[in-house]
Amino acid sequence: GDDDAAGFGDGPEPAPAGAAASGDDWAEGGGSVIEDVTSLVNFRQTVFEGGALRVRGLMDEDPVDLEAFKRHVMADPDIVGSVVGPDGQHAVLVVRTALISNEASRRVQDALQSLVQGYSQPGFDIVVTGLPALEHAVSGSLMRDMRVLIGVAFGLMALVLFIHFRSVVGVIAPLVVVGVSIIITLGMMAATGMPITLLTNIVPAFLICVGLGDSVHIQSVYRDKLAHGATRNEAIIGAVGSTGLPVLFTTLTTMVGLLSFRSASTLGIQQLGMVAAFGVFVALWMSITIIPLFSPLIGPPKAAASDVPTTAGGRRIDLVDKLLRGLTGWSAGRPGRGRVYAGTAVLAVIAAIGISRIEVFHDPLTWLPSGHPIQTSIRELDEKVGGTSNVAVVIDAPGELGVKDRDLLVRMDRLIDYVQAFEHPRTGRKIVGNAMSIVGIVKEVNRALHQGDPAYYALPDTQRGVSDALLLFENAGPEDLRRVVTADLKRTHITFRLDWMDATSLQPLNDYLRKGVDEIIGDAATATITGTAYSLVSTVGALIGDLIRSFGLAVFVIAVMMALLLRNPKLAAISLLPNLLPVAFILGFMGFSHIPIDMATLLIASIVIGIAVDTTIHYLHQFRVVFRENHDVEAGIRYALDHAGRALVSTSTILALGFAAYMASSMANVRRFGILVSVACLTALLTNLILVPALLRTFYGGHRARS
């Protein structure tokens, strides 16, 4: 974190007055965000020449004897594993920048890519790699994919809408609704300075899928009322009046599912919830304003012939209607309800087994297509040189001596050896590479004071020796010293380079490091573990807690809202089961399909319940309209099917196909997210069409119908 780096030379510095802290003006201002470049050319060498300690670059003077130069380089433990590989065939240029924004980082990556292309040639391959390069590659792939996904989603939506409405205007109106909703939502992000991140990047495609539901329901009821002989004015007023309450509550429940992300521990997840919830509300507002504007151009459904069976709305019964009645009829009798409940119980048990197999696994490197250049370069850097990631121990030293205390330096040296000896329990190999610390500087000075003898690459034997070594180095290379210790010599850090691994696999190292810090540093100083790898482990470690909190909050608030809408505690209780089961089925599917919980799938439960509850609200609202008047369960079920069933099938199909468009993505995490939500939409639809009628017949079947 920024606080952990405060005071070191390579930590974030405050922006000067009137300057942009983001670094976005680095090109226009004629400056640069590149603070330094470390390589074989200028790697630090501490030598004692002419009676004085000097800190210079490795190649400040051109080497005359290249073989001797190579032997010198390969014998230096600080160089090997930092800027040169152990086999001497790979070299690294480490580029360090100031604290900059994502946009500035993107521009730096683009500039570096252009630069290296001019120098790469056969036998001399140059690649840009590292964590910023990985973030740039993932972000770039997502941006390219979203252009394709939005187009594919629009095409699939238009196809389903045309099949449903058989009208060009019926297709255009809902697409205008979601298009305007996306523009307003992205405009809000720009106005508030909220960036497009790897998470918020999916918002446009999400709004395309979710935003169509309201439009479809309003248009469907409007066309049915026209078929009953209502004027266009009467039909649109009646449609908005009839669907207004359930549409409002479906929007609110979806927003609740999204706003539950506010309880997450990661800022990106919180931003996703806020942006998507805002977009869903805008989609509702656009639906009830734009659809009426198009209503004069939307005609009634084609009238059926007099000898053709029709629904209560006068519409011709087709295959969809027969399917709806067939699924609902499975529970018409007591034996049928028993089979429905037994089947549901079996599926629930299977889902529970699948849930027990879910793993937490977060590795953005695996999101990219197999063989992506950044995958190859990161793995090659780990194998040939060592360490793409890092973990750091920040040490605050007490007492007058501060970090000059020899006892503390000895403890730090022991900790370095301890950590570098770590072997990962899964692979059995060492994953910790070089360590940068003040200990290495003191050892360098001690070696230089003994004519460069490698045997003296160790801490001096006395406290006076340590103090003198640091004083000499501070005079010779103050900038290098400030990178590992603060100006008051009270705070320092040890930064270890690590091989790239998924976050969960780093947990054993985290535990091992914590144990070493407690046992070796002990009470001699206050030690804090930080760094890229540690932050990733901490974030992923909180994923399950985030999942439980966001989902639990969503379920509670949605249950309260269902009770307010249906005004019947029993009906509200019935509504929860068909909403929770799709979540269980999807989590079980994840377990059996080996789809892990990561930053991309963490929110799946809250999103699924937010979508699934839409189907339940429309179904039970229409059922309640008839049942409260005549207490006839079968009449209520038929009315719900005639007035909401077809629209539910259409919206669920639209959602499923819309999210299925994610399958066109080159990113594995996006494909997984798409298939999970698609399956969830269809599961929620089937649950409402099969299980809900069975529950209604069981709990309300004893009521006597009124004539």
C-alpha positions in Angstrom: 0.0 0.0 0.0 1.0 3.6 -0.3 1.4 4.0 3.4 3.8 1.1 3.5 6.0 2.7 0.8 6.0 6.2 2.4 9.4 7.6 3.0 11.3 5.3 0.6 12.9 6.6 -2.6 10.8 4.4 -4.7 7.6 5.1 -2.9 4.9 7.5 -4.1 5.9 11.2 -3.8 3.4 14.0 -3.3 2.6 15.9 -6.5 3.9 19.4 -6.6 1.4 22.2 -6.3 -0.5 22.6 -9.5 0.7 19.4 -11.0 -1.4 16.4 -12.0 -0.9 13.7 -9.4 -2.0 11.1 -11.9 0.9 11.6 -14.2 -1.4 12.0 -17.2 0.4 15.2 -18.3 3.8 13.6 -18.5 4.0 13.8 -22.3 2.5 17.2 -22.8 4.7 18.7 -20.0 7.9 17.5 -21.6 8.7 15.3 -18.6 8.5 11.6 -17.9 7.0 9.3 -15.4 10.0 6.9 -15.8 12.0 7.4 -12.7 14.9 5.0 -13.6 15.8 2.0 -15.6 18.0 -0.7 -14.0 19.9 -3.1 -16.2 23.2 -4.9 -16.7 24.6 -1.6 -17.9 24.0 0.4 -14.8 23.5 -2.2 -12.0 24.9 -0.9 -8.8 28.5 -1.7 -8.0 30.0 -0.7 -4.6 33.8 -0.5 -4.8 36.7 1.0 -2.8 39.0 3.0 -5.0 41.5 5.7 -4.4 40.9 5.5 -0.7 37.2 6.2 -1.0 34.0 4.2 -1.4 32.4 4.6 -4.8 28.9 3.6 -6.0 28.9 3.3 -9.8 27.2 1.4 -12.6 28.4 -2.0 -13.7 29.4 -0.8 -17.2 30.3 2.8 -16.5 33.6 1.8 -18.1 33.4 -0.5 -21.2 34.7 -3.9 -20.3 37.9 -4.9 -22.1 37.9 -8.6 -21.3 34.4 -9.8 -21.9 35.1 -13.3 -20.4 36.3 -11.7 -17.2 33.3 -9.4 -17.2 31.0 -12.4 -17.6 32.7 -14.3 -14.7 32.4 -11.2 -12.5 28.7 -10.8 -13.3 27.8 -14.5 -12.9 29.6 -14.6 -9.5 27.7 -11.7 -8.1 24.6 -13.0 -6.2 22.9 -9.6 -6.4 23.1 -9.4 -10.2 22.1 -13.0 -10.9 18.4 -13.4 -10.4 17.9 -9.6 -10.6 18.9 -8.5 -14.1 20.6 -11.6 -15.5 19.4 -15.2 -15.5 21.5 -18.0 -13.9 22.4 -19.4 -17.4 23.6 -16.0 -18.6 21.2 -16.2 -21.6 18.5 -13.8 -20.4 18.8 -10.2 -19.3 16.1 -7.8 -17.7 15.6 -4.1 -17.9 13.6 -3.0 -14.9 11.6 0.1 -15.6 10.4 2.0 -12.5 7.7 4.7 -12.9 6.2 7.3 -10.6 2.7 6.6 -9.1 0.5 7.0 -12.2 -3.1 6.5 -13.3 -4.3 3.5 -15.3 -4.5 5.7 -18.4 -0.9 6.9 -18.0 0.2 3.3 -17.4 -1.5 2.2 -20.6 0.3 4.9 -22.5 3.6 3.8 -20.9 3.0 0.2 -22.0 2.1 1.3 -25.5 5.3 3.4 -25.7 7.4 0.5 -24.5 5.8 -2.0 -26.9 6.6 0.4 -29.8 10.1 0.9 -28.6 11.1 -2.7 -28.2 9.8 -3.6 -31.7 12.5 -1.4 -33.2 15.2 -3.4 -31.5 14.0 -7.0 -31.6 15.5 -9.2 -34.2 16.1 -13.0 -34.7 18.2 -14.3 -31.8 17.7 -11.1 -29.8 14.0 -11.2 -28.7 12.7 -8.4 -26.5 9.4 -8.5 -24.8 7.6 -6.3 -22.3 6.4 -8.2 -19.3 5.6 -7.9 -15.6 2.4 -7.1 -13.6 1.6 -3.7 -15.4 2.0 -5.5 -18.7 -0.4 -8.2 -17.6 -2.9 -5.7 -16.5 -2.5 -3.9 -19.8 -3.0 -7.1 -21.8 -6.1 -8.2 -19.8 -7.6 -4.7 -20.1 -6.9 -4.5 -23.8 -8.4 -8.0 -24.5 -11.5 -7.0 -22.5 -12.0 -3.8 -24.4 -11.6 -5.5 -27.8 -14.0 -8.3 -26.7 -16.6 -5.9 -25.5 -16.9 -4.4 -28.9 -17.7 -7.8 -30.3 -19.9 -8.9 -27.4 -22.1 -5.9 -27.6 -22.7 -6.4 -31.3 -23.4 -10.1 -30.9 -25.7 -9.4 -27.9 -27.7 -6.8 -29.9 -28.1 -9.2 -32.8 -29.4 -12.0 -30.6 -31.7 -9.7 -28.7 -33.1 -8.3 -32.0 -33.7 -11.9 -33.2 -35.7 -13.0 -30.1 -37.6 -9.7 -30.0 -38.7 -10.1 -33.6 -39.8 -13.6 -33.0 -41.8 -12.5 -30.0 -43.4 -9.3 -31.4 -43.2 -10.0 -35.2 -42.7 -6.2 -35.6 -39.7 -4.1 -36.5 -40.8 -1.3 -34.2 -41.2 -3.9 -31.4 -37.5 -4.7 -31.9 -36.3 -1.1 -32.2 -38.0 0.3 -29.1 -36.4 -2.0 -26.5 -33.0 -1.6 -28.2 -33.3 2.2 -28.0 -34.1 1.9 -24.3 -31.0 -0.1 -23.5 -28.8 2.0 -25.9 -29.8 5.3 -24.1 -29.4 3.6 -20.7 -25.8 2.6 -21.6 -25.0 6.1 -22.8 -26.4 7.7 -19.7 -24.6 5.2 -17.4 -21.2 5.7 -19.1 -21.8 9.4 -19.0 -22.4 9.2 -15.2 -19.1 7.3 -14.8 -17.2 10.0 -16.8 -18.8 12.9 -14.9 -17.9 11.4 -11.5 -14.4 10.4 -12.6 -15.1 6.7 -12.1 -12.8 4.6 -14.4 -13.7 1.7 -16.6 -12.0 -1.2 -14.8 -11.8 -4.9 -15.5 -15.0 -5.3 -13.6 -17.1 -2.3 -14.7 -16.1 -3.2 -18.3 -19.0 -5.7 -18.3 -21.7 -3.2 -17.4 -22.8 -2.3 -21.0 -23.4 -5.9 -21.9 -25.1 -6.5 -18.6 -27.5 -3.5 -19.2 -28.3 -4.8 -22.6 -29.5 -8.1 -21.1 -31.3 -6.8 -18.0 -32.7 -3.6 -19.5 -34.8 -5.3 -22.1 -37.0 -7.1 -19.6 -39.1 -4.1 -18.6 -39.7 -3.1 -22.2 -40.8 -6.6 -23.2 -43.4 -6.8 -20.4 -44.8 -3.3 -21.1 -45.0 -4.0 -24.9 -46.6 -7.4 -24.4 -49.4 -6.1 -22.2 -49.9 -3.2 -24.5 -50.4 -5.5 -27.5 -52.8 -7.7 -25.5 -54.9 -4.7 -24.6 -55.0 -3.6 -28.2 -56.2 -7.1 -29.1 -59.1 -6.7 -26.6 -60.2 -3.6 -28.5 -58.7 -0.8 -26.4 -57.6 2.4 -28.0 -53.9 3.0 -28.2 -54.1 5.7 -25.5 -56.1 3.3 -23.2 -53.8 0.4 -24.0 -50.6 2.2 -23.1 -52.1 3.7 -19.9 -53.4 0.2 -19.0 -50.1 -1.5 -19.8 -48.0 0.9 -17.7 -50.6 0.7 -14.9 -50.8 -3.1 -15.0 -47.0 -3.7 -15.2 -45.8 -0.6 -13.3 -45.7 -2.2 -9.9 -44.0 -5.5 -10.8 -41.6 -3.7 -13.1 -40.7 -1.3 -10.4 -40.1 -4.1 -7.9 -38.1 -6.2 -10.3 -35.9 -3.2 -10.9 -35.6 -2.6 -7.2 -34.8 -6.2 -6.4 -32.1 -6.3 -9.1 -30.7 -3.0 -7.7 -30.6 -4.6 -4.2 -28.7 -7.5 -5.5 -26.2 -5.2 -7.1 -26.0 -2.7 -4.3 -25.2 -5.6 -1.9 -21.7 -5.4 -3.5 -21.1 -2.4 -1.3 -20.4 -4.8 1.5 -17.4 -6.2 -0.5 -13.9 -5.5 0.6 -12.7 -4.6 -2.9 -13.2 -1.1 -4.4 -13.6 -2.5 -7.9 -16.5 -4.7 -6.8 -18.2 -1.8 -5.0 -17.9 0.4 -8.1 -19.4 -2.4 -10.2 -22.4 -2.6 -7.9 -23.0 1.1 -7.9 -22.7 1.6 -11.7 -24.8 -1.4 -12.6 -27.5 -0.5 -10.1 -27.6 3.1 -11.5 -27.9 1.6 -15.0 -30.7 -0.7 -14.1 -32.7 2.2 -12.6 -32.0 4.3 -15.8 -33.3 1.4 -17.9 -36.6 1.4 -15.9 -37.0 5.1 -16.4 -36.3 4.8 -20.1 -38.7 1.9 -20.4 -41.7 3.9 -19.0 -40.8 7.0 -21.1 -39.5 5.7 -24.4 -41.9 2.7 -24.9 -45.0 5.0 -24.8 -43.4 7.2 -27.4 -43.1 4.2 -29.8 -46.6 2.9 -28.9 -48.5 4.6 -31.8 -46.3 2.6 -34.2 -46.8 -0.8 -32.4 -49.8 -2.8 -33.6 -51.8 -5.6 -31.9 -50.9 -9.2 -32.4 -52.3 -10.9 -35.4 -55.9 -12.1 -34.7 -56.5 -15.8 -34.7 -59.1 -17.4 -36.9 -62.4 -18.2 -35.2 -61.8 -21.9 -35.2 -58.3 -21.7 -33.7 -57.8 -22.1 -29.9 -56.9 -18.8 -28.2 -55.7 -17.6 -24.9 -57.8 -15.5 -22.5 -56.2 -12.5 -24.2 -57.6 -13.6 -27.6 -54.2 -14.6 -28.9 -53.6 -17.8 -30.9 -52.3 -20.6 -28.8 -48.9 -21.7 -30.2 -46.0 -23.9 -29.2 -44.9 -21.6 -26.4 -48.3 -21.6 -24.9 -48.5 -25.4 -25.1 -45.1 -25.7 -23.4 -46.1 -23.3 -20.6 -49.3 -25.3 -19.9 -47.5 -28.6 -20.1 -44.8 -27.6 -17.6 -47.4 -26.0 -15.2 -49.6 -29.1 -15.5 -47.0 -31.4 -14.1 -48.2 -30.6 -10.6 -51.9 -30.6 -11.3 -52.5 -33.7 -9.2 -51.2 -34.9 -5.9 -48.9 -37.6 -7.5 -47.6 -34.9 -9.9 -46.7 -32.6 -7.1 -45.0 -35.4 -5.3 -42.8 -36.1 -8.3 -42.0 -32.4 -8.6 -41.0 -32.1 -5.0 -38.9 -35.4 -5.2 -37.1 -34.2 -8.3 -36.4 -30.8 -6.7 -35.0 -32.5 -3.6 -32.8 -34.8 -5.7 -31.4 -31.8 -7.7 -30.9 -29.9 -4.4 -28.8 -32.7 -3.0 -26.8 -33.0 -6.2 -26.2 -29.2 -6.1 -25.1 -29.4 -2.4 -22.5 -32.0 -3.4 -21.3 -29.7 -6.2 -21.1 -26.7 -3.8 -18.8 -28.7 -1.6 -16.4 -29.0 -4.5 -16.1 -25.3 -5.2 -12.6 -23.9 -5.0 -11.2 -20.4 -4.7 -8.7 -19.8 -7.5 -7.8 -16.4 -8.8 -5.2 -16.1 -11.5 -5.7 -13.3 -14.2 -2.9 -15.0 -16.3 -5.2 -17.9 -17.0 -8.0 -15.6 -18.3 -6.0 -14.8 -21.4 -6.1 -17.1 -24.4 -3.6 -20.0 -24.2 -0.3 -19.0 -25.7 -0.8 -15.3 -25.3 2.6 -13.5 -25.4 2.3 -12.1 -21.9 1.7 -15.6 -20.5 4.8 -16.9 -22.3 6.9 -13.9 -21.1 5.9 -14.1 -17.5 6.5 -17.8 -17.2 9.8 -17.4 -19.1 10.9 -14.6 -16.7 10.1 -16.8 -13.7 11.9 -19.8 -15.1 15.0 -18.1 -16.7 15.6 -15.2 -14.3 13.2 -15.4 -11.4 10.4 -13.5 -9.9 7.5 -11.6 -11.6 5.6 -10.9 -8.4 6.8 -9.6 -5.1 6.2 -9.6 -1.4 7.7 -7.2 1.1 8.2 -6.9 4.8 8.2 -3.3 6.1 10.2 -3.0 9.4 9.9 -0.1 11.8 12.9 -0.1 14.1 12.7 1.2 17.7 15.6 2.7 19.6 18.3 5.2 18.9 20.2 3.1 16.4 17.1 2.3 14.3 17.9 0.1 11.3 21.6 0.5 12.0 21.2 -1.9 14.9 23.4 -4.9 14.0 21.2 -7.3 15.9 18.2 -6.2 13.8 20.2 -6.6 10.6 21.3 -10.1 11.7 17.6 -11.0 12.2 16.7 -9.6 8.8 19.5 -11.6 7.2 18.2 -14.7 8.9 14.7 -13.9 7.7 16.0 -13.5 4.1 17.7 -16.9 4.2 14.6 -18.4 5.8 12.2 -17.1 3.2 14.4 -17.9 0.2 14.6 -21.5 1.5 10.8 -21.9 1.2 9.7 -24.8 -1.0 6.1 -24.8 -2.2 4.3 -27.9 -0.8 2.4 -28.5 -4.1 5.4 -28.3 -6.5 8.3 -29.0 -4.1 10.4 -26.2 -5.7 11.6 -22.9 -4.5 9.6 -19.9 -5.7 11.4 -17.0 -3.9 14.2 -15.3 -5.7 16.4 -12.3 -4.9 15.7 -10.0 -2.0 16.4 -6.2 -2.0 17.2 -4.8 1.5 19.6 -2.7 3.5 21.3 -6.0 4.5 22.5 -6.4 0.9 23.9 -2.8 0.9 25.9 -3.4 4.2 27.3 -6.6 2.8 28.3 -4.9 -0.5 30.2 -2.2 1.5 31.9 -4.8 3.7 33.0 -6.7 0.6 34.3 -3.6 -1.1 36.3 -2.6 2.0 38.1 -6.0 1.7 39.2 -5.6 -2.0 36.0 -7.3 -3.3 36.7 -10.6 -1.7 33.5 -12.7 -2.0 34.2 -14.2 1.4 33.4 -10.8 3.0 30.0 -10.6 1.5 28.6 -10.7 5.0 27.6 -8.3 7.8 30.5 -6.8 9.7 31.3 -8.5 13.0 30.7 -5.3 15.1 28.2 -2.6 15.6 30.8 0.0 14.7 31.5 -1.8 11.5 27.8 -1.7 10.5 27.5 2.0 11.4 30.6 2.9 9.4 29.5 0.9 6.4 26.1 2.7 6.3 27.8 6.1 6.8 30.2 5.5 3.9 27.4 4.3 1.6 25.1 7.2 2.5 27.8 9.6 1.4 28.6 7.7 -1.8 25.1 6.6 -3.0 22.4 8.4 -1.0 19.7 7.8 -3.7 20.3 4.0 -3.6 20.1 4.0 0.2 16.8 5.9 0.2 15.2 3.1 -1.8 15.5 0.7 1.1 15.5 3.0 4.2 13.8 6.3 5.2 15.8 9.4 5.8 15.7 9.0 9.6 16.9 5.4 9.3 13.9 4.3 11.3 12.1 2.4 8.6 13.2 -0.2 6.1 11.9 -3.0 4.0 12.9 -6.4 2.5 11.3 -7.0 -0.9 11.4 -10.6 -2.2 10.8 -11.5 -5.9 8.4 -14.4 -6.4 7.5 -16.7 -9.2 4.0 -16.0 -10.5 1.3 -18.2 -9.0 -2.4 -18.1 -8.4 -3.5 -16.3 -5.3 -4.6 -19.4 -3.4 -1.3 -21.2 -4.0 0.5 -18.3 -2.4 -1.3 -18.8 1.0 1.3 -21.4 2.2 4.1 -18.8 1.6 2.0 -16.2 3.4 1.7 -18.5 6.4 5.4 -19.4 6.3 6.4 -15.8 6.1 4.2 -14.7 8.9 5.7 -17.5 11.1 9.2 -16.4 10.2 8.5 -12.8 10.9 7.1 -13.6 14.3 9.9 -16.0 15.3 12.9 -14.2 13.8 12.1 -10.5 14.0 10.1 -11.0 17.1 10.0 -8.0 19.5 13.1 -6.4 17.9 11.0 -4.3 15.6 7.5 -3.9 14.2 7.1 -5.8 10.9 4.3 -5.5 8.4 3.8 -7.8 5.4 2.8 -6.1 2.2 3.5 -6.2 -1.5 1.7 -7.4 -4.6 1.5 -11.1 -3.7 0.4 -10.4 -0.1 -2.3 -8.0 -1.2 -3.6 -10.5 -3.7 -3.7 -13.3 -1.1 -5.5 -11.0 1.3 -8.0 -9.9 -1.3 -8.8 -13.4 -2.5 -8.9 -14.6 1.1 -11.8 -12.2 1.6 -13.8 -13.5 -1.4 -15.8 -16.0 0.5 -16.7 -13.5 3.1 -17.7 -11.0 0.4 -19.8 -13.7 -1.3 -21.7 -14.5 1.9 -22.2 -10.9 3.0 -23.4 -9.7 -0.4 -25.7 -12.7 -0.9 -27.1 -12.6 2.6 -27.8 -8.9 2.4 -29.5 -9.4 -1.0 -31.7 -12.2 0.2 -32.8 -10.4 3.3 -33.8 -7.1 1.5 -35.4 -9.0 -1.4 -37.5 -11.0 1.1 -38.7 -7.8 2.7 -39.5 -6.3 -0.7 -41.4 -9.4 -1.8 -43.5 -9.2 1.3 -44.3 -5.5 0.6 -45.3 -6.3 -3.0 -47.3 -9.4 -2.5 -48.8 -8.3 0.9 -49.1 -11.9 1.9 -46.5 -13.5 4.2 -47.2 -17.0 2.9 -46.9 -16.0 -0.7 -43.7 -14.0 0.1 -42.3 -17.1 1.8 -43.2 -19.3 -1.3 -41.4 -16.8 -3.5 -38.0 -17.3 -1.8 -37.6 -21.0 -2.7 -37.7 -20.6 -6.5 -35.2 -17.7 -6.2 -32.7 -19.5 -3.9 -32.8 -22.8 -5.8 -31.3 -21.4 -9.1 -28.4 -20.0 -7.0 -27.8 -23.4 -5.4 -28.0 -25.1 -8.8 -25.5 -22.6 -10.3 -23.0 -23.0 -7.4 -23.3 -26.8 -7.7 -22.7 -26.5 -11.5 -19.6 -24.5 -10.7 -18.3 -27.2 -8.4 -18.9 -30.0 -10.9 -17.5 -28.0 -13.8 -14.4 -26.9 -11.9 -15.3 -23.2 -12.3 -13.6 -21.5 -9.3 -14.7 -18.6 -7.3 -12.5 -15.6 -8.4 -13.0 -11.9 -8.9 -15.0 -12.6 -12.0 -17.5 -15.2 -10.5 -17.6 -13.9 -6.9 -20.8 -11.9 -7.5 -22.6 -14.6 -9.4 -25.0 -15.5 -6.5 -26.1 -11.9 -6.0 -26.6 -11.3 -9.7 -28.5 -14.6 -10.2 -31.0 -13.9 -7.4 -31.4 -10.4 -8.6 -32.4 -11.7 -12.1 -34.3 -14.8 -10.9 -36.6 -12.8 -8.6 -37.8 -10.8 -11.7 -39.5 -14.0 -13.0 -41.1 -14.8 -9.7 -42.4 -11.2 -9.1 -44.2 -11.1 -12.5 -45.7 -14.6 -12.0 -46.9 -14.2 -8.5 -48.2 -10.6 -9.0 -50.4 -11.8 -11.8 -51.5 -14.8 -9.8 -52.4 -12.6 -6.8 -54.5 -10.3 -9.0 -57.0 -13.1 -9.7 -56.6 -15.2 -6.5 -57.5 -12.3 -4.1 -60.8 -11.9 -6.0 -62.1 -15.5 -6.3 -59.6 -17.7 -4.4 -59.4 -20.0 -7.4 -55.8 -21.3 -7.6 -56.2 -22.8 -11.1 -57.7 -19.6 -12.4 -54.9 -17.6 -10.9 -52.3 -19.9 -12.4 -54.0 -19.7 -15.8 -54.2 -15.9 -15.6 -50.5 -15.7 -14.7 -49.5 -17.8 -17.7 -51.7 -15.9 -20.1 -50.6 -12.4 -18.9 -47.0 -13.0 -17.9 -45.9 -16.5 -19.1 -45.0 -15.6 -22.7 -43.2 -12.5 -21.7 -41.3 -14.4 -19.0 -40.2 -17.0 -21.6 -39.1 -14.2 -23.9 -37.2 -12.2 -21.3 -35.5 -15.3 -19.9 -34.5 -16.4 -23.4 -33.3 -12.9 -24.2 -31.2 -12.9 -21.0 -29.8 -16.4 -21.6 -28.9 -15.6 -25.2 -27.5 -12.2 -24.3 -25.2 -13.6 -21.7 -24.4 -16.5 -24.0 -22.9 -13.8 -26.3 -20.1 -13.7 -23.7 -19.1 -17.1 -25.1 -17.6 -15.2 -28.1 -15.0 -13.7 -25.7 -11.4 -14.6 -25.9 -11.2 -14.2 -22.1 -11.9 -17.4 -20.1 -13.3 -15.4 -17.1 -15.9 -13.7 -19.4 -16.9 -16.9 -21.0 -17.4 -18.6 -17.6 -19.5 -15.7 -16.4 -21.7 -15.7 -19.5 -22.5 -19.4 -19.3 -23.2 -19.3 -15.6 -25.7 -16.4 -15.9 -27.3 -18.0 -19.1 -27.9 -21.3 -17.3 -29.2 -19.4 -14.2 -31.8 -17.6 -16.3 -33.1 -20.8 -17.8 -33.0 -22.5 -14.4 -35.0 -19.7 -12.8 -37.6 -19.8 -15.6 -38.1 -23.6 -15.3 -38.2 -23.4 -11.5 -41.0 -20.8 -11.6 -43.0 -22.7 -14.2 -42.7 -26.1 -12.5 -42.1 -25.6 -8.8 -44.1 -22.4 -8.1 -47.5 -23.9 -9.4 -46.9 -27.0 -7.3 -46.3 -24.8 -4.2 -49.4 -22.7 -4.9 -51.6 -25.8 -5.3 -50.2 -27.2 -2.1 -50.6 -24.2 0.1 -53.7 -22.6 -1.5 -55.4 -25.6 -3.0 -57.7 -25.9 0.0 -59.3 -22.5 -0.6 -62.9 -22.6 -1.9 -63.3 -20.9 -5.2 -65.8 -18.0 -5.4 -68.2 -17.9 -8.3 
